[in-house]
Amino acid sequence: MCGLSAFVSSRPDAGPPDAATAAAFAAALETMRHRGPDDTRIEYGDGYAFGFNRLAIIDREHSVQPLRYAGRWTVVFNGEIYNYRELRADLIREHGAAFTTDGDSEVLAAAFHYWGEAALSRLRGMFAFVAYDHRTGTVHAARDAFGIKPLYVLETSDGLFLASERKALDPFAASPGGALDTDALAHYLTFQYVPDPLTLHRHIRRLAPGHRLVWTPGGGVREHRWFKPSLRPLRVQPEAAYQAIQDALTASVGKHLHAEVPVGAFLSSGVDSSAIVALAARTAPDLHAFTAGFAEHGYSEIEVAQDTADQLGVRLTPTVVTDDDVLAALPRIVQLLDDPVADPSLIPLYFLCRTAARHVTVVLSGEGSDELFGGYTIYREPMSLAGVDRLPAGMKRGLRHLAEVLPEGVKGRSFLERGTTPIEQRYYGNARIFDPEEKARLLRHTAQPHTAITAHLYAETADVDDVASMQYVDLHTWLPGDILAKADRMSMAHSLELRVPFLDQQVYAAAAGLPTELKLPAGTRTTKHALREAMRGIVPESVRANRKLGFPTPTRLWLRGPIGDWVDWLLATSQAGHLLDLGYARDLLAEHRRGEADRSRKVWTVAMFCLWHAIHVERSIAVTEPAGLIGAAGSAGPSTTR
């Protein structure tokens, strides 16, 4: 779990970077030092520069990067390959591969050397890597199947730049007349995050999950999809499905525990984290778990998590987040994100990671379970609307017209609107902040519709039921854009490796064919039914049967207190008024503070963009890293080779 940076010149005859370029590259790499404080190295050569900040987890004394392999490749790799020992044995048996280290980085390099693109589907883990072929001058890069690890890409006339975080590419991106991508901004206001492959910088893009790229000087970037997660409901025997889930998750947790440093786990009130903690504790009885909550009533899972920890016999360390903590940390959180993510659960996660990093170097967490096993309550919506959906088209048009003339707030209006709206227009993710009409009022420019992001996903799932389509949309948008982005940034902010056992090839295979009735049984409010059944006898019954809160955040209450005062000041002083109607946003905040309506999600989304704009564009808010965090465990500066 580290931070990588790479540059390859577009000029085949280019020599080593000059002093100014080398200094700029080193400074950019330093902006990601939090990702890997244990070691920093840079390799400069003819027409290239590769840099790496390492958080040492496996083969800590060796396996340094950038890594040279077979006299042909320079490789930088961020992530973990959990089956690297098996792959190493295969490479020795099949190709007589030689190794000088005992870690997964060299195994990944050898796998790509001998197997090429076919290696990607054999990797069990999370990864983003860049491999430079000195023989052909070709750059190869890839990102894991679900987008657990990030990889940013910038192509200029000078060459190709890649990095784990966008901030390391910003200095090399020309910005004549401003480079803010207004389409990306429009999508952010809809989804509460910027969806892949976009960023708010129009010249910098993310390599999408499950994609690889190939670049040659003069040939440009060519991207290929090597994996596409797909959920296709099949006829299965329930008990066999439950056992397959249990077996796959047990094996995955066992793989994810492998490390040469202390490993802990996050624990909330839900079945996801409880399952991971329960299974991990079987192998690691001294497992240390962590949870977080707020002082506000109804916004803490600490008591439930403590009860679960007691039943499982694991140690739990809680973290209580105060309003003062929030105000102090928000600029740092937004700066770390590169692009704003308006998910307020970022805040408890930031403090949760800070606490965990004081005790362990690796944590297991439950991301991905809801998308794979049907864990969101909104997935039940197609069932509740089935009666309306089956009506003749003419009758649905009449009901739609009736809904339009009913006053806002009248009971039944929302039901009729949703029931008469096709799924591809009605559902565009878990957040759904500003609808098209609200967005048209807020934005100063024409907005690209959300269907630009989701239409092809619905086209790819035209042959499955609406629930599977919704999961598919979330797997390709919400999961990498929000859930995994915040997990990576908030953990890496504290040099903490976060691992996600649910996003494992075998666990995915056990979930991919589940029929809807085994995820969301009719006549109940249960979600993730198959997972809950698979965990019967493993997690406490009090958790298995209950709905989780998921580190809830009191945003609604915050905006009516001192944090709301600060948000009002932020909106009033922001220089983003040429992009957004901030008067409209302040009106929404005023309505919320008067108690007339809950506008918290909308106001928070605008506020986080304005904070981002103040930090990255206006430079009116300066952010400093916490004292003592960076360099505490690492060297004073980078080592370089030429």
Salt bridges, closest charged atoms under 4 A:
ASP13 OD1 - ARG11 NH1 3.44
GLU30 OE2 - ARG33 NH1 3.67
ASP39 OD2 - ARG41 NE 2.55
GLU43 OE2 - ARG68 NE 2.99
ASP59 OD1 - HIS62 ND1 3.19
GLU80 OE2 - ARG499 NH2 3.68
GLU86 OE2 - LYS255 NZ 2.30
ASP90 OD1 - ARG93 NH2 2.86
ASP90 OD2 - ARG122 NH2 3.49
GLU94 OE2 - ARG93 NH2 3.96
GLU94 OE1 - HIS95 NE2 3.77
GLU94 OE2 - ARG122 NH2 3.56
ASP102 OD1 - ARG88 NH2 3.85
GLU117 OE1 - ARG212 NH1 3.12
ASP133 OD2 - ARG72 NH2 2.72
GLU165 OE2 - HIS34 NE2 3.10
GLU165 OE2 - ARG35 NH1 2.93
GLU165 OE1 - LYS167 NZ 2.73
ASP170 OD1 - ARG166 NE 3.24
ASP181 OD2 - ARG205 NH2 2.57
ASP196 OD2 - ARG143 NH1 3.53
ASP196 OD1 - ARG206 NE 2.89
ASP272 OD1 - LYS528 NZ 2.82
ASP272 OD2 - LYS548 NZ 3.24
ASP338 OD1 - LYS167 NZ 2.91
ASP338 OD2 - ARG489 NH2 3.52
ASP339 OD1 - ARG166 NH1 2.63
ASP343 OD2 - LYS486 NZ 2.84
ASP370 OD1 - LYS528 NZ 2.78
ASP370 OD2 - LYS548 NZ 3.02
GLU381 OE2 - ARG418 NH1 2.98
GLU381 OE1 - ARG426 NE 2.78
ASP389 OD1 - LYS396 NZ 3.75
GLU404 OE2 - ARG400 NE 3.80
GLU417 OE2 - ARG413 NE 3.04
GLU438 OE1 - LYS602 NZ 3.77
GLU460 OE2 - LYS228 NZ 3.35
ASP463 OD1 - ARG232 NH1 2.32
ASP482 OD1 - LYS486 NZ 3.76
ASP488 OD1 - ARG35 NH2 2.91
ASP488 OD1 - LYS149 NZ 2.40
ASP488 OD2 - ARG489 NH1 2.97
GLU497 OE2 - ARG499 NE 2.55
ASP504 OD1 - ARG124 NE 2.56
GLU533 OE2 - ARG536 NH2 2.82
GLU533 OE2 - ARG544 NH1 3.27
GLU541 OE2 - ARG544 NH2 2.64
ASP565 OD1 - ARG593 NH2 2.41
ASP568 OD1 - ARG586 NE 3.00
GLU591 OE1 - ARG599 NE 2.94
GLU596 OE2 - ARG594 NE 2.61
ASP598 OD1 - HIS592 ND1 3.58
GLU618 OE2 - HIS613 ND1 2.75
GLU625 OE1 - ARG332 NH2 3.59
